[in-house]
Amino acid sequence: MSKATHTLTLWRPVGPQELTLIKALGMREFPPRLPDQPIFYPVLTEAYAVQIARDWNVQASGSGFVTRFEVLKSFLDGYRVEHAGSRAHLEYWIPAEDLPQFNKAIVGEIVVTAAFGKITESTT
């Protein structure tokens, strides 16, 4: 956590379609959830994000990416950290209707830190 700006570093594994939408939004916010996606799941560790991107996103869409970003801790204080399976799988469950406020709480850019699977020019 950055003490100067009081942010928390989070990660989000994404597939190529979501990455394209993030790029279209200037790498500053995440796209709205689809009707069948009522929750937005940013994760607390890079290792967990890598596991999802490599093992799930690649299988589902041919490639997976890990994004890193900073979020104001004051915003995240309104949400609990959830365990998704094991103690190593920690994430926030942000309701889809709260995603616009979550996006406003992002400090700086969303950065791609890792890529797995079939990588094309449109996803780099």
C-alpha positions as CSV (number, residue, x, y, z in Angstrom):
1,M,0.0,0.0,0.0
2,S,1.3,3.4,-0.9
3,K,1.3,5.6,2.2
4,A,1.5,8.9,0.3
5,T,-1.7,8.4,-1.7
6,H,-3.3,5.7,0.5
7,T,-3.9,3.2,-2.3
8,L,-3.9,-0.6,-2.5
9,T,-2.4,-2.5,-5.4
10,L,-4.9,-4.9,-7.0
11,W,-4.7,-7.2,-10.0
12,R,-7.3,-8.4,-12.4
13,P,-6.9,-11.3,-14.9
14,V,-8.6,-10.6,-18.2
15,G,-9.1,-12.2,-21.5
16,P,-8.4,-10.5,-24.9
17,Q,-11.9,-9.0,-25.3
18,E,-11.8,-7.3,-21.9
19,L,-8.3,-6.1,-22.5
20,T,-9.4,-4.5,-25.8
21,L,-12.2,-2.7,-23.9
22,I,-9.8,-1.5,-21.2
23,K,-7.5,-0.1,-23.9
24,A,-10.5,1.7,-25.5
25,L,-11.1,3.3,-22.1
26,G,-7.6,4.7,-22.1
27,M,-6.2,2.1,-19.6
28,R,-8.0,4.1,-16.8
29,E,-11.1,2.0,-16.1
30,F,-12.8,-1.3,-16.5
31,P,-15.7,-1.8,-18.8
32,P,-19.3,-2.3,-17.5
33,R,-20.2,-5.8,-16.6
34,L,-22.4,-7.9,-18.9
35,P,-25.9,-8.8,-17.7
36,D,-24.7,-12.3,-16.6
37,Q,-21.7,-10.8,-14.7
38,P,-23.2,-9.2,-11.5
39,I,-19.9,-9.0,-9.7
40,F,-16.5,-7.5,-10.6
41,Y,-13.6,-9.5,-9.0
42,P,-10.3,-7.7,-8.6
43,V,-7.8,-10.0,-6.7
44,L,-5.2,-9.2,-4.0
45,T,-2.2,-11.0,-5.2
46,E,-0.3,-11.2,-8.5
47,A,0.2,-14.9,-8.1
48,Y,-3.6,-15.5,-7.9
49,A,-4.1,-13.3,-11.0
50,V,-1.4,-15.2,-12.9
51,Q,-3.1,-18.5,-12.0
52,I,-6.4,-17.3,-13.4
53,A,-5.0,-15.7,-16.5
54,R,-2.8,-18.6,-17.3
55,D,-5.1,-21.5,-16.4
56,W,-8.6,-20.2,-17.0
57,N,-8.4,-17.3,-19.5
58,V,-6.1,-19.1,-21.9
59,Q,-8.4,-22.1,-21.9
60,A,-11.5,-20.0,-22.4
61,S,-10.2,-17.5,-25.0
62,G,-6.8,-18.5,-26.2
63,S,-4.9,-15.8,-24.2
64,G,-4.9,-14.3,-20.7
65,F,-3.4,-11.1,-19.3
66,V,-2.7,-9.9,-15.8
67,T,-3.4,-6.2,-15.1
68,R,-2.2,-4.2,-12.1
69,F,-3.7,-1.0,-10.8
70,E,-4.0,1.2,-7.7
71,V,-7.3,1.8,-5.9
72,L,-8.0,4.3,-3.2
73,K,-8.1,2.4,0.1
74,S,-10.9,4.7,1.3
75,F,-13.1,3.2,-1.4
76,L,-12.1,-0.4,-0.7
77,D,-12.8,0.0,3.0
78,G,-16.5,-0.3,2.2
79,Y,-16.0,-3.9,1.0
80,R,-14.8,-7.1,2.6
81,V,-12.0,-9.3,1.3
82,E,-13.5,-12.6,0.3
83,H,-11.8,-16.0,0.2
84,A,-12.5,-17.8,-3.2
85,G,-11.6,-21.3,-2.4
86,S,-8.3,-21.2,-0.4
87,R,-6.6,-18.7,1.8
88,A,-4.4,-17.8,-1.2
89,H,-7.4,-16.8,-3.3
90,L,-8.3,-13.4,-2.0
91,E,-10.5,-11.0,-3.9
92,Y,-13.0,-8.2,-3.6
93,W,-16.5,-8.7,-4.7
94,I,-17.6,-5.4,-6.2
95,P,-21.3,-5.3,-7.3
96,A,-21.7,-4.4,-11.0
97,E,-23.6,-1.3,-10.1
98,D,-20.6,-0.1,-8.0
99,L,-18.2,-0.4,-10.9
100,P,-18.4,3.3,-12.0
101,Q,-17.4,4.4,-8.4
102,F,-14.7,1.7,-8.4
103,N,-13.3,3.1,-11.7
104,K,-13.3,6.6,-10.2
105,A,-11.2,5.3,-7.3
106,I,-8.5,4.0,-9.6
107,V,-5.3,6.1,-9.3
108,G,-3.2,6.2,-12.4
109,E,-3.3,3.7,-15.3
110,I,-4.1,0.0,-15.5
111,V,-0.9,-1.8,-16.5
112,V,-0.6,-5.2,-18.2
113,T,2.1,-7.1,-16.3
114,A,1.9,-10.5,-17.9
115,A,0.5,-12.3,-21.0
116,F,-0.1,-16.0,-21.6
117,G,-1.3,-18.0,-24.6
118,K,-1.7,-16.7,-28.1
119,I,-0.7,-13.0,-28.1
120,T,-1.5,-10.9,-31.1
121,E,-0.7,-7.3,-32.0
122,S,-4.2,-6.2,-31.0
123,T,-3.7,-7.5,-27.4
124,T,-0.1,-6.2,-26.9
